[in-house]
Amino acid sequence: MLDYGEACPISMATSVLCEKWTLQIIRELFFGSTRYSEIQKYIPNLSPSLLRNRLRFLEEKGIVFRKPSATAGRYEYHLTPSGKALAPILNELGRWGMCHASEGMTDKPNAAPSLVRDITGGINTDQLPSGDTVIQLHLTDAEPHAKYHIYVRDNVAQECSQDLGFDVDVYITATTKALTRVWYGEIDIHKAIDNGSVKVVAHPVYLKSLKGWLGISSFTTENPQPFQP
């Protein structure tokens, strides 16, 4: 643990939170990941041993608690009230990063599962036609070439890496980089379509309201709140 050797609440907080990957792990817990494998899926650059050490440290500090899962021999990780209290801090940190430290951000790799998860959470279901909607995201630079599906039912959007066999209403094809640029508001979706970096095939009713239902990161807005306590 970092020790700044001074009586300051900022130093005490950063001594807990500013070890490498710690805030990213907490981010994933806010997004609903509870299993070790889920966290690893969304943070692929984090080594298994370091993830294990960070989770143990966060548990010792009372930010995370571990409990047995329904699967024998496995555990789930959840935020404690102390961990949930970090929601406004993460929101403001993301907003600051978007405003003051985002230069070159979209040139960096973005894990396909994370991008699909973010896009799913940003879909404005009120702008979609009534009834169920199936959206297929084909990320051409993911390995292997991945096709993800987003299912909208009863105004709730859920991601799924498997094709459940339903008819697809909207086909979106792009690289993760191109779609990341759209997600963070670096390029308008219609401009991305015009320049060929994103391809959308759908009934005109979906195309007409595309910009309304395909959201962008709330960190690009005045009131970002992707993390809820």
C-alpha positions, 0 to 999 in steps of 0.5 A: 500500500502507498504511504505518503507519510502525512496527515491528509485525507486525500493522501489516505484515500489515494493510498488505498485507491491509487494502486494500479488497476484498483479503480478499474476493478471497482468500476467493473464491480459497479457495472455488475461484475461479481465473479473473478472471471467477469472482471478479467473479461472486462480488464484483459490487460490485468494479470490474474495474480494482480487481480487476485491481490487487488481484490484481497487488498480491497477486501481488507480495506472494507471496500469489497466483500467476498461471499460464496457463490452458488457454484461450489468452491467459487466466490462472488465479489460485491461492493460494501457501503464504503465501496458504493460511496465511491460512485460520485467520485468515479463519476467526477473522475470520468468527467474530468478525464473526458474534459482534460485528459482524453487526448489520444484516448480513442487511439488506445485499444478498447476491449470488445466486451467492454464496448458492447456493455457500454453501448448496451447500457447507453441505448435509449429504449424509448426511442425504439419502436414498440415491441422487441428489438434485436441489434447485432454488433459485428466488430471486425477487428476483434479476435475472432471476428465477433458478433455480439447481440443486444436484445431489447425487451420490455424497454430493457436492453441486455447484451449477449455474446451468443445468437439466440436465434431471433431475427435481427432488426439492426446490423451494425458493422465496424471496428472497435476503434470506429465504434469507440469514437462514436461512443465517446462522441468524437464522431457523429454516427451519421458522419461515421456512416458517411465516411464508411467507418461504420455500416448500419443496415436496418429498416428505415424506422430504425435508421430515422431515429438512430441518433436518438436510440444509439446513445453516447457515453454520459461522460460527454454530457454535463451530468455523467452518472454511469455509476450508481450507489 
